[in-house]
Amino acid sequence: MKNLFIALMAIALLPSIQSFGQSKDKANFKEYKPGYYQNFILKDVRHIKEVKKAAKKDKRFQMDQSGMELPNKIADYKDHTYWHQPTTSQGNTGTCWNFSTTSFFESEIYRLHKKEVKLSEMYGVYWEYVEKAKGYVASRGTTVFSEGSESNAVTRIMKDYGAMPREIFDGFKDGRKFYSHAAMAKEMKTYLSNIKATNAWNEEDVIATIKSIMDHYMGTPPAKFTYKGTEYTPKSFLKNYLQLNMNDYVDVLSYMQQPYWKQVEYEVTDNWWHNKDYYNMPLDDFMAVLNYAIENGYTVAIGGDVSEAGFSRETNVALIPDFDIPSAYINDAARQFRFSNKTTTDDHGMHMVGYMKDKNDKMWYLIKDSSSGSRNIDVNSKEFGYYFFSEDYVKLKMMDFLVHKDALKKYIKKFK
């Protein structure tokens, strides 16, 4: 009788056992080859030793996407692509958070006021370093001072310092084509380390020195400028020309380590000022808000992990292979598990500018990107500077997004 019971149980469990065992996606080791970053960006900034080092052969375990039908053409998204400026390279810098969010605000200006403006990314970067230096002094050297930050840093900077067109301040010097902040960041970090070692916590002196370092590498952003025949300060440009209200933008997060339906801190290194304004919600609601936004005319600044086996720099497509996790099992716990064990990391910020649905009614997202990873294809291709994210990839690996608060109307009263 006992053996019969065990046999019946085995038969009952067989379908679920088989469902876990039927991996169809393929993978192999692919030799890493130098791409846009080594062949263009590093050559421009003349890091010859780094070029040689990066060219060293290694192999990476990746999903084999050959032979798959993939929506990785801009034309696939033509019915639902929203206005945005052309892609811009962040060069050899860790400023994706600024490029993606600045691009997002450019699209917001067009959505709200039908104005086509190219904003200065480096203006925001300049003042974020100033704020980081202030935080470093106030915390006596315990806060992080690095190139990284988060999308809502841009809303904070614009609120405090305003904005300006890129044509007024582009942050280039010495005829460069690509940005490089490696030497500048190193010099600022060395200076701040010396301040900590000597206990010389004079904020005015520290900020003056940090500015002088940036002025040398980036130039000095003007206090006033003329745009389309009118003189502005950065703050009056934001208020009177761009007409953006920074209080209208919210960050949405989904992870289990903080309570759902509360505003919480996103506990990552780049949230160096420990911002606690993130609206944390369950994964299904997170995806519902995201999809509502992108299907109703909003674009989204989104951030998460781009270092996965299913993220191909050959097709520019991001998938979750079933040898990682089957689609049906992507849930809050799977997402949190990967964040907790650091296989999901806060890698990169991008701008979601469109969507489509495939024959199985699954969402795909058109992603505008500033990194070199999306540029390893023909420079004249319409797809140059774009990624194509599957719904499962966003669901599992994208941790937060910035959007206009109107996209959150249905949920906002749930937050305490």
N, C-alpha and C positions, 0 to 999 in steps of 0.2 A: 504493500500500500504506500509506504514511504517512497519507494523507488518510482512508483507510478506518479505520485504527486510532483516529484522532482522533474520527471520527464515532461509532464504537462506544463510546468512552470517554464521549462526551457523552451518549449514550443511557443508559449505565449510571449516570451521575451525575444524570440528570434528576429522579428521585424526591427525592433529597436537596436539590437546588436548589429544587424546587417547595416542599418542606416549609419552607424558610426564607422563601419569598416569599409564603406564604398567610396574611397577617395578617388576622384577622377582627374583632378587638376594635376598637371605635371610640373616638375621643377628640375633644375640642374645647376651646376656651378658654371658661372660665366666669368670670363676674364674681364677684369676692369680695365677699361681703356680711357686715356685722357680725353676729356670732352671740352665743352665750351669754356668751362672755368679755367683749365690749364692752357688751352690754345688761344684764348682771347683775353680774359680778365687778368690772369697772372702775368702774361706777357706785357700787357699795358702798364701794370704797376711795377714791372721789372724785378719780380721776385724769382730770379733765375734758379736759385738753389731749390726753392719750393716747387718750381716746375719739374725739375729733375726728380725730386723726391716723390711728387704725386704720380709721376709716370712709372714708378716701380710696379711691376706686375703683381697682381693678386687676384684671387677668384672669390666671387660672392655668390651665395646660394640664393637663387631667385626663381620665382614662378616663371614657367615657360608659357608665354601668351601667344606663341606662334599658332596660326591657323584658327584663332578665335575671331568671332565677329564682334568687333568692338566699336562703340560710338566715339571714335577719337578724331573726328573731323569737325571743324567749326561749323560747317554746313549742317551737321546733324542737329545743331542747337539753334538754327536761324530763326525758328518761330518763337523762341523764348530766350533771346539774348538781350540784355539791357545795356543802355548806353554806358560806356566807360572809355577812359583814355587808353591809348595803345600801351602795351606792356613796357615797363622800364626796368632796366637791370639795377640791382642793388650792388653790383660789383663784388669786391672783396671786403664786404662789411657784414656785420650781424644785425642789420636793421630791417629785416623783413617785416617786423611788427609795424614799422612806420610806413614802408612802401605799400603794404596791403591796406592799412587803415586810411592812409592819405588817398589812395585810389578809391576806397569806399566812399569817402566824403566827396570826392569829385563827382561820383555817380549820384550821391544824395543831392548835391547842388543842382545837377541837371534834372533829377527827378522832381525836385520841389520848385525850381525856378527856371528850368530850361536854359541855364547858362553853362557853357563849355569852358571850364577853367582847368589849367594844369597847375597844381599846387606844388610848393617847394617841400620835398621830403626832408631835406637837410636843415631847414629852419626848425622843424620839430625835433630832429636829432640833436641839434645844437643846444636847445633849451632843456632837453631831457638830461643831457650830461650835466648841465648846471644844477638841475634838481637832484641828480644823483650825488653830486659833490656836496650839496647842502645836506642831504640825508646822511652822507658819510661823516660829515663833521658833527651833526646833531647826535648820531648814534655812537660817536667816538670809534668809528672804523668797523662797525659790525654789519652794516648793510652792504649789499653786493654792488660793486662798481664794475660793470661789464658793458658790452655792446647790446645785449638783449634787453627787451622790455615787453610790454603787452599792449594790445589794441587800445585799452582804455587809458593808457598813458597819453595817447594822442588827443583824446577828448580833454584830459586834464591840462595838457600843454596848450591846446587851442583856447581853452577857457581862460587860462592865466596869461598867455603871451600872444594870442591871436594867430594869424596865418598870413602867408604872402605867396604870390605867384612864383613858380620856379624860374621864370625869366628874370625875376628880380634878384633871387638868391638861389644858385644851383649847387653851391658847395664844391665846385671844381676849381683846382688850381694847377698851374704848371702844364696846361695843355692836356690833361688826362681825359680819357674817354670813359673810364670806369672808376668808380669810387674805391678807395682803399683806406681803411681806418686802422690798420694793424699798427703802424708806427705811432699814430696819434694816441690810440688807446693805451699802448705800452708806456708812452711817456707820461700820460695822465695817471696811470696806475702806479708807476714808479714814484711819481711826485707824492701821491696820496699815501703810499706806504711809508715814505720818509716823514710825512706829517704825523702819521700814527706813531712812528718810532720815536720822534722827538717831542711828541705831545704838544704840537704847535697848532692848537685848535682855534685859529682865528678865521672865522667864516669869510669875512670880507677879503682877506689876503688869499685864502684858498680859491674863492670864486674868481677873483681877478687873475690868478695864475692859470686856472683851468680855461678861462676864456682866452687868455693870451696863447695858450697851446693850440686851441681850436682855431683861433684867428690865423695862426701860422699855416695850419693844414687845410682849413676849409674856407677861410675868409670871414669877414664880419657881416652879419645880417644887418641891414639898415634899419634905423628907427623910423624913417619915413620913406615913402616911395610914391611914384606916380604910375597909375595904371589906367589905361583908356582915358587919359586926359584929366583924371581926378587924383588929388593927393590923398594918401591914406597913411595911417599908422597900421601896424599889424592888427591891432584890436578893432579899429574902425573898419578895416577891410573885412574882417570876419562878420562884424555886426551889420554894416551898411551895404556891402556888396555881396558877400557870400550868403548872408542872412541865414546862418545856421545857429540853432540853439543847442549848445552842448548838453543841456539837461534832457534833451529828447532822445538820448542814445543810451542803450542798456547792454550789459554783457550777460549772456546766458551760459550757464554751466550745467554739466550733469556728471556728478560722481557721488558715490555712496559714503565717502569718509566724512562728509558734512551733512547736516539734516536737509532733506528736501523741503521745498516751499519756504526757504529762508534765504536772505542775502548773506553770503558767506565769503570767506577768503579762498582764493584759488592758490593752493599751496605749492607753488613752483618757484624756482629761483628767479625767473624774470619778473615776477610780481614782487620786485625788490622793496616796494613801499608798503607791502602787506595790505593791499586794497581788499576791502570786505564788501564790495558792492555787487558781487556776482549773484545773479538769480539762479539758484540751484534747483533743478527739477528732475523728475524721473526721465529715463531715456526716451520712452514713447512720447512724452510731452515735449521734450527737447527736440525730437525729430518733427513733431507736429508743428511746432512754432517755426522751425527752420523751413519746412516745406510750405507752410502757409506764406511765409515771407517771400520766398523765391518764386512762388506761383502767383503772387499778387503784386508784382512790380518792384519789390525791394531787392537790393543786393545785400550781401552779407560779408563782413570781414571775419574770417574763420581761422582757427589755429589748432594744431595738433601734431601728430606723428607722420613723418614722410620717409621713414627709414625701414620699410617693411619688405619682405620677400615678394609681396604682390604689387609693389610699387615699381613700375617699369619705366626706365629712362629711354627705352627704345620705342615704346608705344605711347608714352606719357599717360598711361592709364593706371589707376590705383584700384586694385581688387583685393578681396580677402579670399585666398585659396582655401579649399576645403580641408587641406592638410594642416591648416592653422586652426580654423573652427568652421563647422558648417553654418550656413546662413541662419538656419532656424534656431541656433543656439546663441546667437548674439543678443545679449541682454545686459541689464545693469551690472550683474555680477561679473560677467565676462569682461566687460569694459573696466570695472574697478580692479579686477584681478590683474589686468595688464598694466594699469596705472600704478598699482601698489608694488608690483615686482619690477617696475621700471622698463618693461618691454613696450609700453606706451610712454612716450616722452613728449615734452613741450618743445617740439623741434622748430616749427615754422608757421608763419602767418601768411595767409593768402586771401584773395578776393574772389568770392563766388559771384559770377555775373550772369549765369543762365542755367537752364535745365532742359532736360527732355525725358520722355518715358520710353522704355524699350518695349518689345513685343509682349513681354511678360508683365507689363505695367510697373516695372521697377524704375525708380528715379535714378537719373544720372545728372551730374553737376558739372558745369563749365567753370573752370578755375583759372583766373588770371594770376600769374606768378611773376615774382621779381628775381628768383634765384637762377643760378646757372643750370640747374637740373632740368628745367623745362626748355632749355635752349640747345640741346644736343641734337638738333635736327637742322634741316636746311633753313638758313637765316631768312630766306625769302618765302618760306612756307607760312600760310595763314595760321598754322598751329604753333608757330614759334612763340614761346612764352606762355603757353597754356598747358594745363593738366585736365584730365577727365576722370572724375571721381565717381565710383559706384556708390549706391545708397548704403551698402553694407560697410564699405570702407569708412564713410563718414560716421556711420552709426557706431562703429567699434573704435575708431582711431582719432576722430576729431573731437577735441575736448570742450571747446567754447566758441562762441561767436558773438560779434557786436552787430546790433541791428537797431533800427528806429523803434522806439517804444510802442508805436501803434501796432506793430506786429505781435506784441505781447498782451494786448488789451484783454483778451479772453481769460488770461491766467493771472493777471496782476493782483487781483483781489485775494488770491489764494496765499499770497505771501504775507507773513506776519511782520 
